[in-house]
Amino acid sequence: MKGHTYSILDQSFSTLIGKLHQYAIYTVSSLLLYMRFLLGKYNVIDCREIFCLWDFKAWLEPHMNTFRGYATSQFGDGMHEFLMRKDESGVVRIYLRKSSQASTWVPEGP
């Protein structure tokens, strides 16, 4: 839900969980149908099954000691969106911004 606010996200999931408890759901395809139906009023267009998940914590674990202090709570003044991209020489650069409504990404430091 790109561009969401935390209150909309919390409300939509709260509604979803409460409503899903009313149905007997035995298959993933049934779950997806109910999710699409129930989240439609929150402008969710599609729900998809993810066949593979990445363990980002394990991937970043060796670097966590240097990757701290960027993000804060929703009411803090830290960064909330991160973009990691390889540059022309193959070095991964990180870009940050405070929200999806921010106009620019803050480039990596020196």
Buried (B, 14 or more C-beta within 10 A) or exposed (E): EEEEEEEEEEEBEEBBEEBEEEEEBEEEEEBBBBBBEBBEEBEBEEBEEEEEEEEEEEEEEEEEEEEEEEEEEEEEEEBBBEEEEEEEEEEEEBBBBBEEEEEEBEEEEE
